[in-house]
Amino acid sequence: QSALTQPASVSGSPGQSITISCTGTSSDVGGYNYVSWYQQHPGKAPKLMIYDVSYRPSGVSNRFSGSKSGNTASLTISGLQAEDEANYYCSSYTSISTVVFGGGTKLTI
Amino acid sequence: EVQLVESGGGLVQPGRSLRISCAASGFTFDEYAMYWVRQAPGKGLEWVTGSSWNSGTIGYADSVKGRFTISRDNAKNSLYLQMNSLRPEDTALYYCAKDATTGDSGSYSFDYWGQGTLVTVSS
């Protein structure tokens, strides 16, 4: 159950777009469409931003989008805003009926 | 309004046991898979365990398999985590989380989280 691989940090300016990658294997990201993305501000519980690779829960801004190609999933945030500064985690269902998270990416605006 | 409220955390010595609970409200508890996710101080998220709506499908992370047991009481809208043989590396904030979709296995995504209960394992 190795953690999914995410960049430790990314940065962008207000109004720009950024993409965070999440790399796994054919036993997790590549094998299932059960990839999710979470936003976590310091001291707060995580918030679901994307589920099932590309679906947004009700209330999540359409500036957030998800995709997947092979064993790598991606979260794109367009029109960056100051409140987007947070830690972002990906997760995936695995072939052994568990869930694995990525190590997290700190987004700096 | 969906609410998940964890309780039962605290300071425990290595090798001892602890049971934490999660009280759920604001949704039909017995229609959703439920999970425990933990976060060590200053670290990332780690999935611990999950249970389908009827406890028919249960999974554990390798790090806790054989030591932790998840259970649920649908009549009481409650989720539990029995933690035995605790280790210092189990020190973390333990979150209860709800699956985003209904169904036998859900979507393995977590749309509501509690505020967590802190478990500290130290002598």
Chai-1 contact restraints between the chains, C-beta under 6 A:
chainA,res_idxA,chainB,res_idxB,connection_type,confidence,min_distance_angstrom,max_distance_angstrom,comment,restraint_id
A,Q1,B,D62,contact,1.0,0.0,6.0,A-B,restraint_1
A,Y34,B,Y108,contact,1.0,0.0,6.0,A-B,restraint_2
A,S36,B,S109,contact,1.0,0.0,6.0,A-B,restraint_3
A,A45,B,W113,contact,1.0,0.0,6.0,A-B,restraint_4
A,A45,B,Q115,contact,1.0,0.0,6.0,A-B,restraint_5
A,P46,B,W113,contact,1.0,0.0,6.0,A-B,restraint_6
A,L48,B,D111,contact,1.0,0.0,6.0,A-B,restraint_7
A,Y51,B,A100,contact,1.0,0.0,6.0,A-B,restraint_8
A,Y51,B,S107,contact,1.0,0.0,6.0,A-B,restraint_9
A,Y51,B,S109,contact,1.0,0.0,6.0,A-B,restraint_10
A,D52,B,S107,contact,1.0,0.0,6.0,A-B,restraint_11
A,P57,B,D111,contact,1.0,0.0,6.0,A-B,restraint_12
A,Y89,B,L45,contact,1.0,0.0,6.0,A-B,restraint_13
A,Y93,B,Y108,contact,1.0,0.0,6.0,A-B,restraint_14
A,S97,B,G59,contact,1.0,0.0,6.0,A-B,restraint_15
A,T98,B,G59,contact,1.0,0.0,6.0,A-B,restraint_16
A,V99,B,W47,contact,1.0,0.0,6.0,A-B,restraint_17
A,V99,B,Y108,contact,1.0,0.0,6.0,A-B,restraint_18
A,F101,B,L45,contact,1.0,0.0,6.0,A-B,restraint_19
A,G103,B,G44,contact,1.0,0.0,6.0,A-B,restraint_20
A,G104,B,G44,contact,1.0,0.0,6.0,A-B,restraint_21
